[in-house]
Amino acid sequence: MATVHVSEAEKVYILHGIRDDLRVDGRSCEDYRHMEIETDVVSNTDGSAKVTLGDTAVLVGVKADIGKPRPAVPNEGYLEFFVDCSANATPEFEGRGGDELGTELSNTLYKVFNNKHSVDLKSLCISAGEHCWVLYVDVLLLQCDGNLYDAISVAIKAALFNTKIPKVHLSADEEGGKEIELSDDPYDCVRLDVENVPCIVTLCKVGHRHVVDANLQEKACSVASLIIAVTHKGTVTCTRKVGMGSLEPESIFEMTQVNASGRPFMLHS
Amino acid sequence: MAADMRLPTVLKSVSLSGSVLDRKDLVVPGDVITSDTGFMRGHGTYVDDDKLTASVAGEVQRVDKLICVRPLQTRFNGEVGDVVVGRITEVQQKRWKVETKSRLDSVLLLSSVNLPGGELRRRSAEDELTMREYLQEGDLISAEVQSVFSDGALSLHTRSLKYGKLGQGVLVQLSPSLIKRQKTHFHNLPCGASMILGNNGFVWLYPTPEQLDEGAGGFYTNLQPVGLSDREVISRLRNCLLALAAHKVLLYDTSVLYCYESSVQHQVGNRFCDVLCHLVFILKTFACSSQL
């Protein structure tokens, strides 16, 4: 993430504030910043969304392409994630600087979506073993002010909701092969069911308490954070711990309780 | 935990009063200022086909035969006597490099700071080695511009009790063109917090110290926990400043106080900024009508 310098006295101020449940901008430890979600922003994609969470801005585009299904699961389509940290966000991302963060984010996204329930992959199949829909999800970081995981997960959910996959008609060719016809009508499309797409909640441990939606300064004061991906039913799809500090088992349990209350907020907005 | 949701609404724009619209001296890059060749060109202009053209967006200033364009939004251009708030980025031999959001990092020489105890003596090699004990990378200081180097870098000094290392508080980074030049930039607001309006756009909010001790000039940083009421005042002030900056209102102690007083009836919290945007809209119309 982008680094921001904080003096010792500022760190002490932030720590004591979080201990008293009043953060620097007046939020409590469990409040999110102002979030704005816009869909259908990029015209040449099949689905797109732009999310602004405080000063963090993320743009996601989804393109549907026909490809060959994976050999292990011939009757399912799949998703490919790519995260691009643009130099717009911070000069540190210039050139190859943003590659490390980008691969870390995409690997986490693969883990989050690597289960049968998030997206109905069987609906992406066209003909078993030969053709399927591949959804290329491209994430672009425009501005970075902390809490990238949450913003990216909300943007992906919104973009998948906005995705329109054209309907496909299979017909037999002269030589016996299969021919795929895409309907020309722009409204003749299939929408994805995104009810079970998980949202990520990041909890940063600052002092002895944990905060939701930390900005860069609070992140500089935290030693460890826990990233949990949950669906609206409460199923946890992925957890990850980031950072050099250690988390006690009791605090992890406490964090998941907080997460359980944070989840309905995220998923209903 | 309840969340508010709403659909997008059209933002209300503040209508400028007639007198402001009549101003013909606002230019954008590429605008021709004059075709008369008798003028000397100053900063922010260039000659294109014998026509004097603006290269920045701002207002035109004419002094006899000299025409220059003062940009509305620019990096901080310091002048001697400006109060700045900056962050130490490097500790070098006999000086510190301070980030003040100007074109070059400012310089704070070891000979320009007060030694502990207020002694006046020549700085020795030992002082050089203990520089890091006083100011480290990341520390915030308030200082005054002593001089400007030929390349434009500022030389700062903290040779007064009111300048020096800053303790607990909140830093708000805004555009330097929004800070009004005043006699004093250190304000003890009646609402219970203190504010340093740095000319470079950095505004430092901190709890008012109980007694005026050595002040910021000393080495001692008070790390006692700040009370909840003071914290609320500081958070409210911070949100007020951000809302005023978003609406390009000139910042000085009175304007910040007006905004603070109007915001008292709302809770400090999540939706505060949106509420404040409405308040600033009211304040702006008030300011236009009374010509603050």
Interface residues (C-beta under 8 A of the other chain):
Chain A: H5 V6 S7 E8 A9 E10 V12 Y13 H16 G17 R19 D20 L22 R23 V24 D25 G26 R27 S28 E30 D31 Y32 R33 H34 E36 E38 S261 G262 P264 F265 H268 S269
Chain B: M1 A3 M5 P8 R87 T89 Q136 E137 G138 D139 L140 L166 G167 Q168 G169 V170 L171 T221 L223 P225 V226 L228 R231 E232 S235 R236 R238 N239 V268 G269 N270 R271 F272 C273 D274
